[in-house]
Amino acid sequence: MAARTAQRAVTAAVAQRNVVHPPPDTPEQVWSTNVNVRATPSTSARIVIVIPAPTTVYVKCQKHAESVSYGGITNAAWSYLPQQQGWISNIFLKGPAWMPGVPECP
């Protein structure tokens, strides 16, 4: 009985923590420097922040939007970064054009 009560308390505490501090989304690697994160998935959108160096970002979801070309490669997928509250072209993320395991944005 005590173990069951303790387990319910732990479950409730974890649920409360996730409301206050949501668990991270899918980690992905930015491979380039000075990458623009934009307000919408478009190169003409306002720049929210610039990622100055290769780093890990957390991706909530991705969608097909404006094509971006860089280094002879073109990609039309963009990912939403909730911590930066903006969008990054998947062309600047390590991996395939469409990130496996990342859901499509509604």
C-alpha positions in Angstrom: 0.0 0.0 0.0 2.8 2.5 0.9 4.7 1.6 -2.3 1.5 2.3 -4.4 1.0 5.7 -2.6 4.6 6.6 -3.1 4.4 5.7 -6.8 1.3 7.9 -7.2 3.1 10.8 -5.5 6.1 10.4 -7.8 3.9 10.2 -10.9 2.1 13.4 -9.8 5.4 15.2 -9.1 6.8 14.3 -12.6 3.6 15.4 -14.3 3.7 18.8 -12.4 7.4 19.2 -13.3 6.6 18.6 -17.0 4.0 21.4 -16.9 6.5 23.9 -15.4 9.5 22.6 -17.3 8.4 20.6 -20.4 10.7 17.8 -21.4 13.0 18.7 -24.3 11.9 18.1 -27.9 14.0 16.2 -30.4 17.7 17.3 -30.2 19.3 18.1 -33.5 22.7 19.4 -34.4 23.2 22.8 -36.2 26.4 22.3 -38.3 27.0 25.9 -39.5 27.8 29.3 -37.9 25.7 32.4 -37.8 22.4 30.6 -38.7 19.3 32.7 -38.7 16.2 31.6 -36.8 13.2 33.2 -38.3 9.7 34.2 -37.1 8.1 32.1 -39.9 9.6 29.5 -42.2 10.7 31.9 -44.9 14.0 33.6 -45.7 12.1 37.0 -45.8 10.8 36.6 -42.3 12.1 38.6 -39.4 15.2 37.2 -37.7 14.4 36.1 -34.2 17.9 35.1 -33.2 21.2 34.1 -34.8 22.9 30.9 -33.7 26.5 31.9 -33.7 28.2 28.5 -33.7 27.5 24.8 -34.2 25.3 23.6 -31.3 22.4 21.4 -30.3 18.9 22.8 -30.7 15.6 21.2 -29.8 13.0 20.7 -32.5 9.3 20.5 -31.8 8.1 19.8 -35.3 8.9 20.4 -39.0 7.0 21.4 -42.1 7.5 21.9 -45.9 7.8 25.6 -46.7 10.1 27.9 -48.7 13.1 26.2 -50.4 16.5 27.2 -49.2 19.7 26.6 -51.2 23.2 26.5 -49.6 26.4 25.0 -50.8 24.7 23.5 -53.9 22.0 21.8 -51.9 18.3 22.8 -51.8 15.8 21.9 -49.1 12.3 23.0 -48.4 11.9 21.6 -44.9 11.9 23.9 -41.8 11.9 23.0 -38.1 10.3 24.9 -35.3 12.6 25.6 -32.3 10.4 26.3 -29.2 13.3 27.6 -27.1 14.2 30.2 -29.7 10.6 30.7 -30.7 11.4 30.5 -34.4 12.1 28.4 -37.5 15.4 27.1 -38.9 15.8 25.7 -42.4 16.6 22.0 -42.1 19.5 22.6 -44.5 21.5 23.8 -41.5 20.7 20.7 -39.4 22.9 17.5 -39.6 21.1 14.6 -41.2 18.6 14.1 -44.0 16.4 16.8 -45.5 13.4 15.6 -43.5 14.5 14.8 -39.9 13.5 11.2 -38.8 11.5 11.0 -35.6 10.4 14.7 -35.7 6.7 15.1 -36.2 5.2 17.2 -38.9 3.8 20.6 -37.7 0.1 21.1 -38.0 
